[in-house]
Amino acid sequence: MPKRRDVEDFIYRDDVATVKTSMPISNLVLPELELRYFIDEKEVAKIVATGRKNGIIEPLLVRPIPDSDKYEIVAGAKRYRASQILSLEEVPVVIRELNDEEALEIALIENFARSSLTDLEEADGVLRLLAMKLEISVSEVPTQLHHIQNQLRDRLATTNNVIGDDKIKGVQEVLTSLGNIKLDSFISNRLPLLNLPDDILEVLRAGKLEASKAKVIAKVEDVDVRKKLLSEAIAEKLSLTQIKLLISALQQPQEGGQQSAEEKPLKERVDNTFKRLKKSKVMDDPKKQARIEKLLAQLNALMN
């Protein structure tokens, strides 16, 4: 991952055609499609607090919008929002001529350096940039990446879908520029997020849940149960371990009757689980005792 200082030097460097000046906020606009699905208001509040004393010191990177007197913000969206809250008339800017691909790449590089994107935002942003680089639609990129992965591993079954070396090099250059992202890692850790159920994607894009928790909840096949669990995980701010514990309790087979675990009231499922625990021989196993102690501690923490 590139260092933030190095990235800022790259973004605002003097060896390219740039103009450093101040600009009225009224001349600035946000991109139609921002990288972030939501802005952390706490982070904006920190900039506001600092800005009340010193103003906005770090310039925003902007690019001119053709046939307009407006400029699109490439880097500095939170500073822009803070400036609006502070009712500032002008902010410092660095103006650069950038095409769509260059602007998106710089925005991604800056956000990767600040670690300010969620896993899903990273996935969507990288796919958008690769789509521009490969000149294909965003929906076609995952298939292309899998073909490239197979080709690099020399496992391509046919020659019908061979990817040219120039395209492979272009993809690798993009991934390297964004902090040396590994193709295999991106395919295995980021692409699966895009196939999550819509209700899971919705809360991820709203920044209400971490990807690791979302992927676990997504494995619950019953839609109604999944939505209830999702709602509870967000409302109670459950840890990953607590979520796994709840799912495990939901999936436990019940003694007598044919009613599924998911159809039983939560209190009844808990009672049944503890009844089975008392009868079980796991209490005689020191290792399992330690695990039970840990789970009980987590339950007590959840209740408190």
C-alpha positions as CSV (number, residue, x, y, z in Angstrom):
1,M,0.0,0.0,0.0
2,P,1.5,3.4,-1.0
3,K,2.3,5.8,1.8
4,R,-0.1,8.7,2.1
5,R,2.7,11.3,1.8
6,D,4.0,9.8,-1.3
7,V,0.6,9.7,-2.8
8,E,-0.1,13.3,-2.1
9,D,3.3,14.2,-3.6
10,F,2.2,12.2,-6.7
11,I,-1.2,13.9,-6.9
12,Y,-0.1,17.4,-6.4
13,R,3.3,17.2,-8.0
14,D,4.8,20.1,-10.0
15,D,6.2,18.1,-13.0
16,V,2.8,18.1,-14.7
17,A,0.6,20.9,-16.1
18,T,-1.1,22.2,-12.9
19,V,-2.4,25.5,-11.7
20,K,-2.4,26.2,-8.0
21,T,-5.0,28.8,-6.9
22,S,-8.0,29.5,-4.9
23,M,-11.5,29.0,-6.3
24,P,-15.1,29.9,-5.3
25,I,-16.9,26.8,-3.8
26,S,-19.8,27.6,-6.2
27,N,-17.6,26.6,-9.1
28,L,-16.9,23.1,-7.7
29,V,-19.1,20.0,-8.2
30,L,-18.8,16.4,-7.1
31,P,-18.4,13.6,-9.6
32,E,-21.7,12.1,-10.8
33,L,-20.5,8.7,-9.6
34,E,-18.5,9.0,-6.4
35,L,-16.2,6.2,-5.2
36,R,-17.8,6.2,-1.7
37,Y,-21.4,5.2,-1.2
38,F,-21.5,7.2,2.0
39,I,-19.4,9.8,3.7
40,D,-18.5,9.4,7.4
41,E,-19.9,12.5,9.0
42,K,-17.4,12.1,12.0
43,E,-14.5,12.5,9.6
44,V,-16.1,15.6,8.0
45,A,-16.7,17.0,11.5
46,K,-12.9,16.6,12.3
47,I,-12.1,18.6,9.2
48,V,-14.7,21.2,10.2
49,A,-13.2,21.5,13.7
50,T,-9.7,22.1,12.2
51,G,-11.0,24.4,9.6
52,R,-12.6,26.7,12.1
53,K,-9.1,27.5,13.3
54,N,-6.9,27.3,10.2
55,G,-9.3,27.1,7.3
56,I,-8.9,24.5,4.6
57,I,-5.1,24.2,4.1
58,E,-4.7,21.1,1.9
59,P,-5.8,21.9,-1.6
60,L,-8.5,20.0,-3.5
61,L,-7.5,18.4,-6.8
62,V,-10.0,19.4,-9.5
63,R,-10.3,19.1,-13.3
64,P,-12.1,21.5,-15.6
65,I,-15.4,20.3,-17.0
66,P,-15.5,20.9,-20.8
67,D,-17.8,23.7,-22.1
68,S,-18.5,24.9,-18.5
69,D,-17.2,27.2,-15.9
70,K,-17.4,24.4,-13.3
71,Y,-14.6,22.1,-12.0
72,E,-15.1,18.5,-10.9
73,I,-13.5,17.4,-7.6
74,V,-11.1,14.5,-8.2
75,A,-9.6,14.4,-4.6
76,G,-10.9,16.2,-1.6
77,A,-14.7,15.5,-1.3
78,K,-14.7,15.6,2.5
79,R,-12.8,18.9,2.5
80,Y,-15.3,20.2,0.1
81,R,-18.2,19.2,2.3
82,A,-16.5,20.6,5.4
83,S,-16.0,23.9,3.5
84,Q,-19.7,24.1,2.8
85,I,-20.5,23.5,6.5
86,L,-18.0,26.3,7.3
87,S,-19.7,28.6,4.7
88,L,-16.3,29.3,3.1
89,E,-16.4,31.3,-0.1
90,E,-13.2,29.9,-1.5
91,V,-10.9,26.9,-1.1
92,P,-7.3,26.2,-2.3
93,V,-7.3,24.0,-5.4
94,V,-4.8,22.4,-7.8
95,I,-6.2,22.3,-11.3
96,R,-5.1,19.5,-13.7
97,E,-6.3,18.4,-17.1
98,L,-7.4,14.8,-16.6
99,N,-9.5,12.4,-18.7
100,D,-12.1,10.1,-17.0
101,E,-9.6,7.2,-16.6
102,E,-6.9,9.4,-15.1
103,A,-9.3,11.1,-12.7
104,L,-10.7,7.8,-11.5
105,E,-7.2,6.3,-11.1
106,I,-6.0,9.2,-9.0
107,A,-9.2,9.1,-6.9
108,L,-8.6,5.4,-6.2
109,I,-5.0,5.9,-5.4
110,E,-5.7,8.6,-2.9
111,N,-8.5,6.7,-1.2
112,F,-6.4,3.5,-1.1
113,A,-3.6,5.4,0.6
114,R,-6.0,6.8,3.2
115,S,-7.7,3.4,3.7
116,S,-11.0,5.2,3.4
117,L,-12.9,2.8,1.1
118,T,-14.9,-0.2,2.1
119,D,-14.1,-3.6,0.5
120,L,-17.1,-3.2,-1.8
121,E,-16.2,0.3,-2.7
122,E,-12.7,-0.9,-3.6
123,A,-14.1,-3.7,-5.8
124,D,-16.5,-1.4,-7.6
125,G,-13.9,1.3,-8.1
126,V,-11.3,-1.1,-9.5
127,L,-13.8,-2.7,-11.9
128,R,-14.8,0.8,-13.2
129,L,-11.2,1.6,-13.8
130,L,-10.4,-1.7,-15.5
131,A,-13.5,-1.3,-17.7
132,M,-12.1,2.0,-19.0
133,K,-8.7,0.5,-19.5
134,L,-10.0,-2.6,-21.3
135,E,-12.8,-0.6,-23.1
136,I,-15.5,-3.0,-22.1
137,S,-18.5,-2.7,-19.7
138,V,-18.1,-3.1,-16.0
139,S,-20.2,-6.3,-16.0
140,E,-17.7,-7.9,-18.4
141,V,-14.6,-7.2,-16.3
142,P,-14.9,-10.1,-13.8
143,T,-15.0,-12.7,-16.7
144,Q,-12.0,-11.0,-18.3
145,L,-10.1,-11.2,-15.0
146,H,-10.9,-14.9,-14.6
147,H,-9.7,-15.5,-18.2
148,I,-6.5,-13.6,-17.5
149,Q,-6.0,-15.6,-14.2
150,N,-6.4,-18.9,-16.1
151,Q,-4.1,-17.8,-18.9
152,L,-1.4,-16.7,-16.5
153,R,-1.7,-20.1,-14.8
154,D,-1.6,-21.8,-18.2
155,R,-4.9,-23.5,-17.6
156,L,-6.9,-22.0,-20.4
157,A,-8.8,-24.9,-22.0
158,T,-9.3,-23.3,-25.5
159,T,-7.7,-20.6,-27.5
160,N,-11.0,-18.9,-28.3
161,N,-10.8,-16.5,-25.4
162,V,-7.1,-15.8,-25.3
163,I,-6.4,-12.3,-23.8
164,G,-3.7,-10.3,-25.6
165,D,-0.4,-9.5,-23.7
166,D,-1.1,-5.8,-24.0
167,K,-4.4,-6.2,-22.1
168,I,-2.9,-8.4,-19.5
169,K,-0.1,-5.8,-19.0
170,G,-2.7,-3.0,-18.8
171,V,-4.6,-4.8,-16.1
172,Q,-1.4,-5.5,-14.1
173,E,-0.3,-1.9,-14.4
174,V,-3.7,-0.7,-13.0
175,L,-3.5,-3.2,-10.1
176,T,0.1,-2.2,-9.3
177,S,-0.7,1.5,-9.4
178,L,-3.4,1.0,-6.8
179,G,-1.0,-0.3,-4.2
180,N,0.4,-3.5,-5.8
181,I,-3.0,-5.4,-5.6
182,K,-2.5,-9.1,-6.5
183,L,-4.8,-10.4,-9.2
184,D,-5.5,-13.7,-7.4
185,S,-6.3,-11.8,-4.1
186,F,-8.6,-9.4,-5.8
187,I,-10.5,-12.2,-7.6
188,S,-10.9,-14.3,-4.4
189,N,-11.5,-11.6,-1.9
190,R,-13.3,-8.7,-3.7
191,L,-15.2,-10.1,-6.7
192,P,-17.4,-12.5,-4.5
193,L,-18.8,-9.4,-2.8
194,L,-20.5,-8.4,-6.0
195,N,-22.5,-11.7,-6.0
196,L,-24.0,-11.2,-2.5
197,P,-27.8,-11.0,-2.1
198,D,-29.3,-7.5,-2.8
199,D,-30.3,-7.0,0.9
200,I,-26.7,-7.6,1.9
201,L,-25.3,-5.3,-0.8
202,E,-27.6,-2.6,0.3
203,V,-26.3,-2.4,3.8
204,L,-22.7,-2.8,2.6
205,R,-23.1,0.2,0.3
206,A,-24.7,2.2,3.1
207,G,-21.6,1.4,5.3
208,K,-23.7,-0.2,8.0
209,L,-21.8,-3.5,8.1
210,E,-18.3,-4.9,7.5
211,A,-17.7,-7.2,4.6
212,S,-16.5,-10.1,6.8
213,K,-19.8,-10.1,8.7
214,A,-21.9,-9.6,5.5
215,K,-20.4,-12.7,3.9
216,V,-21.2,-14.8,6.9
217,I,-24.8,-13.6,7.1
218,A,-25.2,-14.1,3.3
219,K,-24.8,-17.9,3.8
220,V,-28.1,-18.0,5.6
221,E,-30.4,-19.2,2.8
222,D,-33.8,-18.4,4.4
223,V,-34.5,-14.9,3.2
224,D,-36.7,-13.9,6.2
225,V,-34.3,-15.3,8.7
226,R,-31.3,-13.6,7.0
227,K,-33.1,-10.2,7.0
228,K,-33.9,-10.5,10.7
229,L,-30.3,-11.5,11.5
230,L,-29.0,-8.7,9.3
231,S,-31.2,-6.2,11.1
232,E,-30.1,-7.5,14.5
233,A,-26.4,-7.5,13.6
234,I,-26.6,-3.8,12.6
235,A,-28.9,-2.6,15.5
236,E,-26.9,-4.5,18.2
237,K,-23.5,-3.9,16.5
238,L,-22.8,-7.6,16.9
239,S,-19.2,-8.9,16.5
240,L,-18.3,-11.5,13.9
241,T,-18.1,-14.2,16.6
242,Q,-21.5,-13.2,18.0
243,I,-23.1,-13.5,14.5
244,K,-21.6,-16.9,14.0
245,L,-22.9,-18.0,17.3
246,L,-26.4,-16.9,16.5
247,I,-26.3,-18.6,13.1
248,S,-25.1,-21.8,14.8
249,A,-28.0,-21.7,17.2
250,L,-30.4,-21.1,14.3
251,Q,-29.1,-24.2,12.5
252,Q,-29.2,-26.6,15.4
253,P,-31.7,-29.4,14.9
254,Q,-34.5,-29.5,17.4
255,E,-35.6,-32.6,19.4
256,G,-39.2,-33.8,18.7
257,G,-41.5,-32.3,16.1
258,Q,-40.7,-31.2,12.6
259,Q,-40.7,-27.5,13.1
260,S,-37.3,-26.1,11.8
261,A,-35.0,-24.2,14.1
262,E,-35.6,-21.0,12.1
263,E,-39.4,-21.2,12.8
264,K,-38.9,-21.5,16.6
265,P,-38.9,-18.3,18.7
266,L,-35.4,-17.2,19.7
267,K,-36.1,-17.8,23.4
268,E,-37.2,-21.3,22.8
269,R,-34.1,-22.0,20.6
270,V,-31.8,-20.7,23.3
271,D,-33.6,-22.9,26.0
272,N,-33.3,-25.9,23.8
273,T,-29.6,-25.3,23.1
274,F,-28.8,-25.1,26.8
275,K,-30.8,-28.2,27.6
276,R,-28.8,-30.1,25.0
277,L,-25.6,-28.6,26.3
278,K,-26.3,-29.9,29.8
279,K,-26.9,-33.5,28.5
280,S,-23.9,-33.4,26.2
281,K,-20.6,-35.0,27.0
282,V,-18.7,-31.9,25.8
283,M,-18.4,-30.8,29.4
284,D,-16.0,-33.6,30.0
285,D,-13.6,-32.3,27.3
286,P,-11.2,-29.6,28.7
287,K,-10.7,-28.1,25.2
288,K,-14.4,-27.9,24.6
289,Q,-15.0,-26.5,28.1
290,A,-12.6,-23.6,27.3
291,R,-14.6,-22.9,24.1
292,I,-17.9,-23.0,26.1
293,E,-16.5,-20.6,28.6
294,K,-15.6,-18.2,25.8
295,L,-19.0,-18.5,24.2
296,L,-20.7,-17.8,27.6
297,A,-18.5,-14.8,28.1
298,Q,-19.6,-13.5,24.7
299,L,-23.3,-14.1,25.5
300,N,-22.9,-12.2,28.8
301,A,-21.2,-9.3,26.9
302,L,-24.1,-9.3,24.4
303,M,-26.7,-9.1,27.2
304,N,-24.8,-6.3,28.9
